[in-house]
Amino acid sequence: MTSPIYLALDLPQLDAAVALASRVKGHVGGIKLGLEFFCAHGHHGVHEIARLGLPLFLDLKLHDIPNTVAGAMQAIRVLEPAIVTVHATGGRAMMEDARAAAGEHCKVVAVTMLTSLDERDLQRTGIEGTAHDQVLRLAELAHTSGLDGVVCSGQEVAAVHAQWKDGFLVVPGLRLPENTAGDQRRTVTPRQARDAGASVLVIGRPITRAPNPLAAARAIEGTL
């Protein structure tokens, strides 16, 4: 069985990113390349990581008018990503156009609520209710828009899984008990997220900033 772990590889130096991914590739199921990596290294950087032979997750969180997002999705099809993210708050038309423009074998998943946000942040943007309620609302919108799944925190994944049984559920912001949360506010462990229904576990700093990334990747894999 392929590992559900996708390594979040947002390093500023491409050579260092390739070297780190090469070290741990036997203990992860794919590589997540985010906005920082894509802005720094572009298509060339994605091609270099693709040489490792692992599925690629382009976490670009596209969010714009439907035509612009569809054009961006068409522009990255040549990179053959396995997963691409858009923001659910972009609305149904945007998500429908993103799905239509994506490659046949690419999963399009919608970001519901960033794991760095909490309910106080929601209130400051004019959104009433709990984080839990907001995630479920946006997950339902993504489902009816024809997307493959959503990105949500481990604290909501069980409820989303109950609501969307065959949804492809991506959980970031994961930490081991000994890790500090950093800028993540709604965290769980990889094992907890997997048990709750997560399809993909996005793990970055617990591996990339570990004194021994290979040992850290092995240890996390061993908990699943």
N, C-alpha and C positions, 0 to 999 in steps of 0.2 A: 504493500500500500504506500502511495506517495505521501510524504510528510505534509501536514497541513500548514507547516511553518513557512511564511514568506519573510525573508530577511529584508528589513527596511534599510536600504543602502544609500543614505543621503550624505555622502562624504564629499568634501570640496575638491579633493585630488583624485582624478580618474585612476591613476596607477594604483593608489592605495585602495580604492574601491574594488578594482579588479582583483588585487592580491588578496584582500580580505574575503571576498566572495569565493575565490578559488579555494581558500583554506577550509571553508565551512560548507561547501556545496553538497557534500555527501550527507549532511544532516539537516538540510532544508529542502522544501519542495518547490521553491521559486524565489524570485528576487523582486522586491518592490522598489521602484524608482519614483521618487516624489518630485515635487515642483522645484526644490532646491537643486537636485541632481540634473533635472531636465534643462533648467535655465543655465546651469553652469556648463553642461556638456552636450546638450542637444541630441540630434539623431546619431551623431558619431559615438557619443558615450553609450547610448542604448545598444548600438551595434556591437560595441566592444564587450558589454556585459552579456549580450546574447550569445557570444562565442562560447560561453560556459555551458550552454545547452539546457538551461533551466527555463521554465515558463517565466514570462515577464509581466509584472503588474505595474502599469503606468498610472500612478496615483496623482493625476493632474487636477482633479476636482473642477472640471470644466463648469463654468457658470456664466452664461451670457444669453443673448437673444437666440432663439432656436436656430436661425440660419447660420450664425457665427459658430455655435457649438457643433452643428453638423459639418461645417467646413473644417473645423479643427479635427474632428473625428476622422474625416476622410484623409486629412494630411498625415495622420499617424498610422493609418492602416498599413502602410508599407513596412512599419516596424513589427507588425504581427504580434501585438500584445495579447496576452491571455485574458487580462482584466484591465478595464479602464474605469475611472471614477468620474461622475458628474455630481453636482449638488442638487439634491432633491428640491430645494427651495427655488430652483430655476423654473419649476412648474411642469405641468403635464406635457405641453407642446414641445418644450425643450427636450425633455426626456424621451419622448417619442421620436423626435428627429435624431437624437443621439443614437438611439438603438437602431434606427433605420440606416444610419450612415456607418455604423461599426462593421467590422469584418464578421464573416459568418461564424468564425470560431472564437470570437472575442466576447467575453461576458462584460456587460455594462452594468455597473452597480452604483447606486445613489448614496452619497453621504447624507446621513440624516442630521446628526448633531455632533459637532466636533467634541472629542473626548477632553479637550482643554476647557470646555465650557460647563457651567453649572446653571442652576435655575435662576440665580441672581443675574447672570449674564443674559439669559433669555428675557427676563423682565426689562432689562435695560434696552433691549431692542424692540420692546413693545409686544412681546409674546407672552401671553398669560398661560398659567398651568404649569405642570411639572415637566421635567426633562423626559420622563417616561412617556407621558401623553404626547409630547411633541414628536418623539421618535416613532411611536406607533402611527401617528397621523401621517408622517412623511413616508414611512414604510408602506402603508396602504396606498398612498399616491404613487409611489414607485411601482408597486405591483400592478395597479390598474393602468399604468403607463407602458407596460410591457417590458420593463427592465428585468434583469436576471436576479437581482437581489439588492442588498443595501449594505452600507457600512454603519455599524452601531457599536456602542460600548458593550463590554461584557455584562454590565448591569442590566441592559435591556434585551440582550440577545435571546434569552429564554422566552420572553413575551413575544418578540417578533417571530421566533420560530413557531410558537403556538398559533400565531395568526397567519403565517405564510410557511406552510409545511415544507414545500419544495424550494423555498427561496435560498439563494446563494448568499450566505451571511459572512461578512468580513468583520473581524474584531481587531481593532488596533489598541494602543494604550495599555498593553499587557505588561505586568511586572511580576517578578518572583517576590516572595515574602521578604527577602533580604535586600531588594532593590528600593531605591528612593523613587517617589512618584514623579519628581521633576515638575514639568508643566502640565502633567496629566492629572485630571481631577476625579475621573470615574473609572477606576482601574480594577481589574481582577487578575487572577493568575491564568496562565495558558490552560491548565487542566480544567479550571472552573469554566472558562469560556467554551472549551471543547465539549464538556459535558452538557452545557446548556444549549448546544446546537450550532456552534460556529463551524463554518465550512473552511475558513482560512483564518489563521492566527498571524497577525502582523507583529513582528518583534524586531526592534532596532537596537536601542541603547543597551539593553541587558546583554546583547551579544557584541555589538560593535565597540562598546566602551569597556568591555571586560578586559582584565589583564591578559586573559587567554581566551580569545573568541572561540576557538575550536572547542575547548573544554566547556565553555558556556553553552554553545550550541548543542553539544552532546548531552549536557545535563538537562537542558530544557526538553530536548527530544525524549529523554528518558522518563520525563514526568507524564508523557501523553499515553 
